[in-house]
Amino acid sequence: MANVTITDLEKVYPEKNGPGVKVVHSINLEIKDREFMVLVGPSGCGKSTTLRMIAGLEEISGGTIAIDNKEVNNVLPKDRDIAMVFQNYALYPHMSVYENMAFGLKLRKFPKAEIDQRVRDASAMLGLDPYLDRKPKALSGGQRQRVAVGRAIVRKPKVFLFDEPLSNLDAKMRVSTRTEISKLHAKLGATMVYVTHDQVEAMTMGDRICVMKDGRIMQVDSPLKLYNHPANLFVAGFIGSPAMNLFKGRLQRATDAADLLEFVETNEQSAKSLRMTLDARLSAGGANHVGKEVVFGIRPEDVLDTLSLAQPNPAHTTEVKVEVCEPMGAETYLHLTTGATSFIARVSPTDRFDTGQSVKVTFKMEAAHLFDPATEQALS
């Protein structure tokens, strides 16, 4: 296997009468040997373009890519010792499963015995033995994707690249197939780079996750660190389902603590606000922003129904109204409003709520965050 080092990587698509469109902006990323790295972000963020530059399918406009500590900028894709699994499977319809998996090795003139051994080893690993004589049209979407993965496995490459391989599958098949790919990584101990727009896939599969936006890296970290310690507002809002609740407010000093005052535009009818005392950690993080605007963030599971608490902290408790109640079976998503801002609480499925009902909720301050709205960077 091998590590992949990306240094100051750029991609510019030329324009006929202009400077060109830059879609990847000087990114730096170190993918360790045997690591499962996930590139995640919304459509158009540059993740697939970055993957295609690693594969050699896109020309590099600036910077370098090194595989196994050797620069590959000018190395042809076939000579980079990588294998890529595409979103659309890219199987030969006139060939059987066996022939599809063996085709790349035949082109490289491997001995027939070795080809057969590699294909049958990969087939057994992926549960494809009953389908080796079938054509792709006789397979389900999940089975076709396993064939595409098997074709990559038989190559025994230094690096596996996956470009949104589960996008064409239904929800249930996506869950089972992503589990298979994670098991496969554990068996092979391979270096894998996986592109997806689905943050649930990223959280469940990656050793580390690279979150991208507008061709730039927002944060690279382990799944739980991304979730619990987002570096900026974009990561806070993108990672997690439902997303983190965000409240705009202004910090005001009150004795030795800081208060959060939610912004509300005053109209002729009313001007409602949410006032909440912060804990010592948040106050310290926002020490230089007293009297300034901030964004207060808290996950839905950290908004607690006071009825479930023996002693709710009154300094962190407020009364809100129920907008919508969504029973999910194992939990309930409670859509609430302060009168100014709508937000979500993840509560017990045994609790019952009615639309318009007033409830008291307590914010778990030790799990909350503050952000600077100007720079969008985390303050705590």
Beta strands, then each sheet from edge to edge (+ up, - down):
strand 1: 4-13
strand 2: 21-31
strand 3: 36-40
strand 4: 62-67
strand 5: 70-71
strand 6: 82-85
strand 7: 159-163
strand 8: 191-196
strand 9: 208-213
strand 10: 216-221
strand 11: 245-254
strand 12: 257-262
strand 13: 275-277
strand 14: 293-298
strand 15: 303-305
strand 16: 317-327
strand 17: 332-337
strand 18: 342-347
strand 19: 358-363
strand 20: 369-371
sheet 1: 2+ 1- 4+ 5-
sheet 2: 6+ 7+ 8+ 3+ 9+ 10-
sheet 3: 13+ 12- 11+ 14- 20+
sheet 4: 15+ 19- 16+ 17- 18+
end
